Amino acid sequence: MALKEIHPEGWAPALGYANGMLAEDGTLHIGGQIGWNSQKVFEYHDFIGQMTQILRNIRAVVEAAGGAPSDIARLTWFVKSKAEYMAHQKEIGAAYRSVMGRHFPAMSLVVVADLLEDEALLEIEATAHIAQG
């Protein structure tokens, strides 16, 4: 099965990984995204700001593959603080809907001890299915 690397236009190079890999059947695997922008700069240092940026990043990868947020089938969240996640439920919902609309794919949340980038408060990976035409 041939895979096509997906890299949104204008993004800084992905070194040693791919932001997305699109299979011939339309399955799009989106690597874990963190709360930095397209140039790998953290503009936000709070949970909601980083979460919103991550969702924008995921959306950008999906759109670069020819899809839309409604094509996302699964999200896996990795958070460093369960307490911070639980304290922001209302804001999380509002921020999520502002980027993804009212599309709610299968989701899992895992609490982790740390992430590779020190400034990252969470990371989200995704799987989408892009209709092939």
Residue, then its C-alpha position, 0 to 999 in steps of 0.5 A: m500500500a502506497l502512503k503519501e506524506i501530508h505536510p500543510e503548505g507553509w509549515a516548518p519542515a517535519l524533521g524525523y516524523a510526518n505530520g500526516m500519512l495518507a493511505e490509498d484507501g483514504t485513511l489519514h494518520i495524523g501524528g501527535q500534534i502539540g500546541w505550537n504554530s506552523q513555525k514550531v513556536f508556542e504562542y500559548h502557554d495555557f491549556i485552552g490556548q494550546m488545545t485550540q492550536i492543536l486542533r487547528n493543526i489537526r484541521a490543517v493536516v486534514e484539509a491539506a489531505g483534501g478533507a474536512p473536520s467531519d472526516i476525523a474518525r478518532l482523536t487520542w488526547f495525551v494530557k500532562s494534568k488530569a486536574e487541569y483538564m477537568a477544571h476547564q471542561k466548559e472552555i474545552g467544549a467551546a474551544y473544540r466547537s470553535v475549530m471542529g464544529r459539532h463533529f465529535p469523533a471517537m475519543s480517548l484521553v490518556v494522562v501522561a507523566d511528560l511530553l517531549e517538548d517541555e512547553a507542551l501541556l498536551e498532545i493530540e493524535a488523530t485518524a481521519h478517512i478522506a473520501q477518495g474520488 
